[in-house]
Amino acid sequence: MANFDQELDASGLNCPLPILRAKKTLTGMGAGQVLRIIATDPGSVKDFEAFAKQTGNELLSSGEEGGKFVFLIKKA
């Protein structure tokens, strides 16, 4: 299990809410800290890839756990 500093549960939220919540949460975090995001929207897989590219934050991992999508993003 990867280490993370904060967790955001965006289950049940549809695009673009998981991204907006993640953006807001990352704003309050320090550089190098890791945010774990849980989402149920299948579109969030592509969304978080694009989000990482656009913002310069690093998408450490993207996967599925128990029918939910789990992402680890490291703040730039």
C-alpha positions as CSV (number, residue, x, y, z in Angstrom):
1,M,0.0,0.0,0.0
2,A,1.5,3.3,-1.1
3,N,1.8,6.1,1.5
4,F,-0.3,9.2,1.1
5,D,-0.9,12.4,3.1
6,Q,-4.5,13.0,2.4
7,E,-7.5,11.1,1.0
8,L,-10.4,12.4,-1.0
9,D,-13.5,10.3,-1.5
10,A,-15.2,11.4,-4.6
11,S,-17.4,8.3,-4.9
12,G,-20.8,9.0,-6.5
13,L,-19.6,12.2,-8.1
14,N,-19.6,12.7,-11.8
15,C,-17.2,14.6,-14.0
16,P,-15.9,17.3,-13.4
17,L,-16.6,17.2,-9.7
18,P,-13.8,14.6,-8.7
19,I,-11.3,16.8,-10.5
20,L,-12.5,20.0,-9.0
21,R,-12.5,18.5,-5.5
22,A,-9.0,17.1,-6.1
23,K,-7.8,20.5,-7.4
24,K,-9.1,22.2,-4.2
25,T,-7.6,19.6,-1.9
26,L,-4.2,19.8,-3.6
27,T,-4.2,23.6,-3.2
28,G,-4.1,23.2,0.5
29,M,-1.3,20.6,0.4
30,G,2.4,21.0,0.4
31,A,4.7,20.2,-2.6
32,G,5.7,16.5,-2.7
33,Q,2.6,15.5,-0.7
34,V,0.5,12.7,-2.0
35,L,-3.3,12.8,-2.4
36,R,-5.2,9.5,-2.7
37,I,-8.5,9.9,-4.6
38,I,-11.3,7.4,-4.7
39,A,-13.8,7.8,-7.5
40,T,-16.7,5.8,-9.1
41,D,-16.9,7.7,-12.4
42,P,-15.2,5.6,-15.2
43,G,-14.5,8.9,-16.9
44,S,-12.2,9.9,-14.0
45,V,-9.4,7.6,-15.3
46,K,-8.9,9.8,-18.4
47,D,-9.7,12.9,-16.5
48,F,-7.0,12.5,-13.9
49,E,-4.4,11.6,-16.6
50,A,-5.3,14.9,-18.3
51,F,-5.4,16.8,-15.0
52,A,-1.9,15.6,-14.1
53,K,-0.5,16.7,-17.5
54,Q,-2.2,20.1,-17.4
55,T,-1.3,20.9,-13.8
56,G,2.2,19.4,-13.6
57,N,1.2,17.2,-10.7
58,E,2.4,13.7,-10.9
59,L,-0.1,10.8,-11.3
60,L,1.8,8.1,-9.4
61,S,-0.8,5.4,-9.9
62,S,-4.2,4.8,-11.4
63,G,-6.1,1.6,-10.7
64,E,-9.2,-0.2,-9.6
65,E,-10.0,-1.5,-6.2
66,G,-13.3,-3.2,-5.4
67,G,-15.2,-1.6,-8.2
68,K,-13.9,1.9,-7.5
69,F,-11.1,3.8,-9.2
70,V,-8.2,4.8,-7.0
71,F,-5.6,7.5,-7.9
72,L,-2.4,8.7,-6.2
73,I,-1.4,12.2,-7.2
74,K,1.8,13.8,-6.0
75,K,1.7,17.6,-5.7
76,A,4.3,19.4,-7.8
